[in-house]
Amino acid sequence: MDSSDADETAHDRRSAGFKDRTRLAVARRRLLEAATPHERTERLSLIPADGRALAETVTSPTAVPDYERAAMDGWAVRASDTFGASDRSPGILRVADADPQTSPDTSVGPESAVRVHTGSELPEGADAVVMIEHADEVGGDLEVFDAVTEGENVAPVGEDVAEGQELFEPGHRLRPSDLGLLKSVGIDRVTVYEKPTVGVVPTGEELVQEDPGPGEVIETNGLTVSRLVSRWGGVPTYRNVVTDDEAALRAAIQRDLTKDVVVTTGGSSVGERDLIPEVVSELGEVLVHGVALKPGHPVALGVVEDTPVVMLPGYPVAAIINAVQFLRPVLKHVGHLPDDPPPTTRAVLDRKIPSEPGVRTFARVQVDDGVADGDDADEGPDALPTATPTRASGSGVLSSVALADGWVAVPEEREGFDEGETVTVERWEWSA
């Protein structure tokens, strides 16, 4: 595209504004279809592998346990020796002198018993365990008051994990409990996908990092987005502010095409200084410009040299909402990480939430669990918390997000929610 064509396109876009906005689900699908998961892997020990996505199938090299063990504290016996034992007519067995925990060669012979503890290896010759409360040691004899069957109170080989059992598939995100399981089967290193990398580029000639003068604004979007990237499992590179200049913006985007994702903040709308979409269009392709969501409809999504580019609006709330809706899923996608939904809370609205039909609206709310002093507190077991929309509704009011507990997403087909309706509050900031 030559400069005259680019100028004409920019003029047309700015004149038209956002008359046609893409539905959120459609916009997200286009972005994900244009993004390709990376295939870089690394071998890590278990602790640094926490939270990482496996790049290979993991199978157990051994059984757990790899021996029969006592499932109860009691006495290891031959089940046949206890046949007919009862409270009225206890069976009498000889107590072996040795403890298998201190004398591993101890075996159980006919009509004998060996003391065992939960988890200890079953002595050779034994095939059952009499629970400690079902027997009394009298001198050198054991009185058994309850007969046992073969295998009773015994944990068999492989009860927990069988040898060769598939534990995890590629793409599984490792949790602390998974690490414990891996260690229990003798695995101390795993192959995982490298964390996806993200270039975070704040833009705007009015932005400064500190000590703002007249007409200047402290840069916060890049900081917020870079921290979200870290929380979502990525590695951010938080760049210095880039001014509203096409050449500077072009260089900034090209610099980060080595990353898995590029995200910019600011300059995504249709004003004279909103240059990012034109720059991305010249370098690659703009997939979506303008999404039917509020706040934050001037978001743009593109791809340059197979690298997805998420162009976030400059207003802080709009930037955060669009980061959650677009940056998070594409980051998870390229990094082989599961895009699990955020935790939610059901709550009752104590004030109406208005919404424009055809637009996905995200209303910030504070949640009160209903626990209060006085007679008005609802202490019923099924009582739902109360959700109060924050009074600050502007997309530039950052405190309305920072002081909120989550947001309520109003579907495109609804004209808001009425006071008293039960809604779902997305606790998006609790989600990894």
C-alpha positions in Angstrom: 0.0 0.0 0.0 1.5 3.4 -1.0 1.3 6.5 1.1 -1.6 8.0 -0.9 -3.7 4.8 -0.4 -2.9 4.7 3.3 -3.9 8.4 3.7 -7.2 7.7 1.8 -7.9 4.6 4.0 -7.2 6.5 7.2 -9.5 9.4 6.0 -12.3 6.9 5.2 -11.9 5.2 8.5 -12.0 8.4 10.5 -15.0 9.7 8.6 -16.9 6.5 9.1 -16.0 6.0 12.7 -17.3 2.7 14.2 -20.6 2.4 12.4 -20.1 -1.4 12.1 -18.7 -3.2 15.2 -17.7 -6.8 15.3 -19.4 -9.1 17.9 -17.0 -10.0 20.6 -17.1 -13.7 20.0 -16.4 -13.2 16.3 -13.5 -10.9 16.9 -11.9 -13.3 19.4 -12.3 -16.2 17.0 -10.6 -14.2 14.1 -7.7 -13.4 16.4 -7.2 -17.0 17.6 -7.5 -18.4 14.1 -4.7 -16.1 13.0 -2.4 -17.1 15.9 -0.2 -20.2 15.8 1.0 -21.9 19.1 4.8 -21.9 19.4 6.7 -25.2 19.7 9.6 -24.2 21.9 10.2 -26.5 24.9 12.5 -26.8 27.9 13.3 -29.4 30.5 12.7 -28.3 34.0 12.8 -29.8 37.5 9.5 -30.0 39.4 9.4 -26.8 41.4 10.0 -24.4 38.4 7.6 -26.5 36.3 4.7 -25.5 38.6 2.0 -23.8 36.4 3.7 -24.8 33.2 2.1 -26.6 30.3 3.5 -30.1 29.6 4.9 -30.7 26.1 4.9 -34.5 26.3 2.8 -37.3 27.5 3.9 -38.4 31.0 3.6 -42.0 32.1 4.6 -43.6 35.4 7.9 -45.6 35.3 6.9 -47.5 38.4 3.9 -48.6 40.4 2.9 -46.8 43.5 3.1 -48.5 45.9 5.5 -51.0 44.3 4.8 -53.5 47.2 1.8 -54.6 49.2 1.4 -52.5 52.3 -0.8 -52.4 55.3 -3.8 -50.2 55.0 -4.4 -50.2 58.7 -2.5 -50.3 62.0 -2.8 -53.9 63.2 -1.4 -57.4 62.7 -0.2 -59.1 59.5 -1.6 -62.6 59.3 -2.5 -65.4 57.0 -6.2 -64.9 56.5 -6.9 -68.7 56.7 -5.5 -68.7 60.2 -8.3 -66.4 61.4 -11.2 -68.5 60.0 -14.0 -68.8 62.6 -12.5 -66.1 65.0 -15.2 -64.1 66.9 -15.7 -62.3 70.2 -17.0 -65.5 71.8 -14.3 -67.7 70.3 -11.2 -65.7 69.5 -8.5 -67.2 67.3 -5.1 -67.6 68.9 -2.0 -66.8 67.0 1.7 -66.6 68.0 3.2 -63.1 68.1 6.4 -62.9 66.1 9.2 -61.1 68.0 10.4 -58.9 65.2 8.9 -55.7 63.7 9.1 -55.6 59.9 9.8 -51.9 60.0 13.0 -52.6 61.9 13.6 -56.2 60.6 12.6 -56.3 57.0 13.3 -60.0 56.7 10.5 -60.8 59.1 8.0 -63.3 57.7 4.6 -64.6 58.8 4.5 -68.3 59.2 1.5 -70.5 60.0 -0.7 -69.4 62.9 1.6 -66.4 63.6 1.1 -62.6 63.5 3.5 -59.6 63.0 2.8 -56.1 64.2 2.4 -53.6 61.2 1.6 -50.0 60.8 -0.4 -48.1 58.2 1.7 -47.9 55.1 4.4 -50.4 56.1 5.3 -53.2 53.8 3.3 -56.4 54.3 5.7 -59.1 55.6 6.4 -62.2 53.4 3.8 -64.9 53.9 1.0 -62.5 55.1 -2.0 -61.8 53.0 -4.3 -59.8 55.3 -4.2 -57.4 58.3 -6.3 -57.7 61.4 -7.2 -54.2 62.6 -5.6 -53.4 66.0 -8.9 -52.9 67.6 -10.0 -56.4 66.7 -7.2 -58.2 68.5 -5.5 -58.2 71.9 -2.0 -59.2 72.7 -1.8 -61.4 75.8 1.7 -62.5 76.7 3.2 -64.0 73.6 -0.2 -64.7 72.0 -2.6 -62.7 69.9 -6.3 -63.1 70.5 -8.2 -62.3 67.2 -11.9 -61.4 67.6 -12.8 -60.9 63.9 -11.9 -63.1 61.0 -10.3 -61.5 57.9 -10.4 -62.5 54.2 -7.4 -62.6 51.9 -6.4 -59.1 50.9 -8.4 -57.4 53.6 -6.9 -54.2 54.9 -4.1 -54.6 52.4 -3.2 -51.9 49.8 -2.2 -53.9 46.7 0.7 -53.1 44.3 -0.2 -50.2 42.1 -3.3 -49.2 44.1 -2.3 -45.5 43.7 -0.6 -45.6 40.3 0.0 -48.6 38.0 3.3 -49.0 36.2 3.1 -47.5 32.7 -0.1 -45.6 33.6 -0.6 -42.4 31.6 -0.6 -39.5 34.1 -0.8 -36.4 32.0 -1.3 -35.4 28.3 0.5 -32.6 26.4 -1.0 -29.2 27.2 -1.8 -30.1 30.8 -1.0 -27.3 33.1 0.9 -28.6 36.2 -0.6 -28.0 39.6 1.0 -28.5 43.0 -0.8 -31.8 43.5 0.5 -32.9 40.1 4.1 -32.2 41.2 3.5 -34.4 44.2 2.3 -37.2 42.1 5.2 -36.9 39.7 7.7 -37.1 42.6 5.9 -40.1 44.1 6.5 -42.1 40.9 10.2 -41.0 40.7 9.9 -38.4 38.0 12.0 -35.3 38.9 12.2 -33.5 35.5 9.5 -32.8 32.8 9.5 -31.2 29.4 7.2 -28.2 29.2 6.5 -25.5 26.7 8.4 -22.3 27.1 6.3 -19.4 28.4 4.9 -17.3 25.6 6.6 -13.9 25.2 4.8 -10.6 24.8 6.0 -7.2 23.8 4.1 -4.5 25.7 4.2 -1.2 23.9 2.5 1.8 25.5 1.9 4.7 23.1 1.0 8.3 23.4 2.9 11.6 23.2 1.3 12.8 26.4 2.5 9.8 28.5 5.4 10.0 31.0 6.6 7.5 33.6 6.7 10.0 36.5 6.5 13.7 37.4 3.8 14.7 34.9 3.8 18.3 33.8 0.8 20.3 32.4 -1.0 18.1 29.7 1.0 15.0 30.6 -0.3 11.8 32.1 1.4 9.0 34.1 1.7 5.8 32.0 -0.3 3.0 33.7 -1.7 0.8 30.9 1.6 -0.8 30.0 2.4 -1.5 33.6 -1.0 -3.1 34.2 -0.9 -5.1 31.1 2.6 -6.4 31.6 1.7 -7.6 35.1 -1.4 -9.3 33.7 0.7 -11.1 31.1 2.9 -12.4 34.0 -0.1 -13.6 35.9 -1.5 -15.3 32.8 1.7 -17.3 32.3 3.6 -15.1 29.8 6.9 -13.3 29.8 6.3 -9.6 29.2 8.8 -7.1 27.9 7.5 -3.7 29.1 8.8 -1.1 26.6 9.3 2.6 27.0 6.5 4.9 25.8 6.5 5.4 22.0 5.2 8.7 20.7 2.4 9.2 18.2 4.6 9.0 15.1 4.2 6.5 12.3 7.9 5.8 11.9 8.4 5.3 15.6 5.4 3.1 16.0 6.4 1.0 12.9 9.9 0.5 14.4 8.4 -0.5 17.8 6.1 -3.1 16.3 8.9 -4.5 14.1 11.2 -4.7 17.0 8.9 -7.1 18.9 8.0 -9.4 16.0 10.4 -11.8 17.6 7.8 -12.1 20.5 4.8 -14.5 20.4 2.4 -11.6 20.8 2.6 -7.8 20.5 0.2 -5.6 22.5 0.0 -1.9 22.2 -1.9 0.5 24.5 -3.4 3.7 23.1 -3.8 5.1 19.6 -6.3 2.4 18.5 -9.4 4.6 17.8 -10.2 6.8 14.8 -8.7 10.2 15.8 -5.9 12.0 14.1 -3.3 10.6 16.5 -4.7 7.1 16.4 -2.1 5.7 14.1 -1.6 2.1 15.3 -4.2 0.4 13.0 -2.7 2.1 9.9 0.8 1.0 10.9 -0.3 -2.6 11.4 -2.3 -2.5 8.2 0.9 -1.4 6.3 3.0 -4.1 7.9 0.5 -6.9 7.9 -3.3 -7.1 8.3 -5.9 -5.6 10.6 -8.4 -8.4 11.3 -10.9 -6.4 13.4 -11.2 -2.7 14.2 -14.1 -1.8 16.5 -15.8 -4.4 18.7 -19.4 -4.3 20.0 -18.4 -4.2 23.7 -18.5 -1.4 26.3 -16.3 0.1 27.6 -13.6 -0.3 25.0 -15.1 -0.6 21.5 -12.1 1.0 19.7 -10.0 -2.1 20.1 -8.2 -3.4 17.0 -6.7 -6.8 16.3 -4.2 -7.7 13.6 -1.4 -9.9 12.6 2.1 -9.0 11.3 4.4 -11.7 10.0 2.4 -14.4 11.8 2.6 -12.4 15.1 -0.8 -11.5 16.5 -1.0 -7.8 17.5 -3.6 -6.7 20.0 -4.2 -2.9 19.9 -5.8 -1.8 23.2 -7.6 1.5 23.7 -5.9 4.1 25.8 -8.5 4.5 28.5 -7.4 2.4 31.4 -10.7 0.5 32.0 -11.1 -0.1 28.3 -7.6 -1.4 28.1 -8.1 -3.9 31.0 -11.4 -5.2 29.7 -10.0 -5.8 26.2 -6.8 -7.3 27.6 -8.9 -9.9 29.4 -11.2 -10.5 26.4 -8.5 -10.7 23.7 -4.9 -10.7 25.0 -5.5 -13.4 27.6 -7.0 -16.0 25.3 -4.4 -15.4 22.5 -1.6 -15.6 25.0 -3.0 -18.9 26.4 -3.4 -20.2 22.8 0.1 -19.5 21.6 1.6 -20.8 24.9 -0.4 -24.1 24.9 -2.0 -23.0 28.2 -5.6 -23.9 29.1 -7.9 -20.8 28.8 -9.9 -21.7 31.9 -12.9 -19.3 32.7 -12.5 -17.0 35.6 -14.1 -17.9 38.9 -17.6 -16.5 39.3 -20.0 -15.6 42.1 -23.7 -15.5 41.9 -25.1 -12.3 43.4 -28.2 -10.2 43.5 -28.1 -6.7 42.0 -29.0 -3.8 44.3 -29.1 -1.4 41.4 -30.1 -1.5 37.7 -27.3 -2.1 35.1 -28.3 -0.4 31.8 -26.9 -1.7 28.5 -27.1 -1.0 24.8 -28.7 -3.8 22.8 -26.2 -5.6 20.5 -23.3 -4.6 22.7 -21.5 -6.8 25.4 -21.4 -4.5 28.4 -19.0 -5.0 31.3 -20.3 -3.4 34.5 -17.9 -3.2 37.4 -19.4 -4.2 40.7 -18.5 -4.5 44.4 -19.7 -7.7 46.1 -21.1 -7.8 49.7 -21.4 -11.2 51.2 -24.4 -10.1 53.3 -22.7 -10.6 56.7 -23.6 -7.5 58.7 -24.5 -6.5 62.2 -28.1 -5.9 63.1 -31.5 -7.4 62.2 -31.3 -6.6 58.5 -28.5 -9.1 57.8 -29.6 -12.1 55.7 -28.1 -15.1 57.4 -30.0 -17.8 55.5 -27.9 -20.7 54.2 -29.0 -20.0 50.6 -28.6 -16.2 50.8 -26.7 -14.7 47.9 -24.3 -11.8 48.2 -25.2 -8.4 46.9 -23.6 -6.9 43.8 -23.4 -3.1 43.7 -22.4 -1.4 40.4 -19.7 1.1 40.9 -20.9 4.7 40.4 -17.9 5.5 38.3 -18.8 4.2 34.8 -16.3 6.0 32.6 -13.7 3.9 30.8 -11.0 6.2 32.0 -11.7 5.8 35.8 -9.1 3.3 36.8 -10.2 3.2 40.4 -13.5 1.8 39.3 -11.7 -1.5 38.4 -9.1 -1.4 41.1 -11.8 -1.0 43.8 -14.2 -3.5 42.3 -14.5 -7.2 43.0 -15.3 -8.1 39.5 -17.7 -7.3 36.7 -21.0 -8.4 35.3 -21.1 -9.1 31.6 -24.4 -8.1 30.0 -25.1 -10.2 26.9 -25.7 -8.5 23.6 -29.4 -9.6 23.5 -30.2 -8.0 26.9 -31.1 -4.3 27.6 -29.3 -4.5 30.9 -30.2 -6.2 34.2 -32.9 -4.9 36.6 -32.4 -4.3 40.3 -33.0 -7.5 42.2 -31.9 -9.8 39.4 -29.5 -12.6 40.1 -26.4 -12.2 38.0 -22.9 -13.8 37.6 -20.0 -11.8 38.8 -16.7 -12.7 37.0 -13.8 -12.5 39.4 -11.4 -12.0 36.5 -8.5 -10.7 38.6 -8.4 -13.9 40.6 -7.9 -16.0 37.4 -4.4 -17.1 36.4 
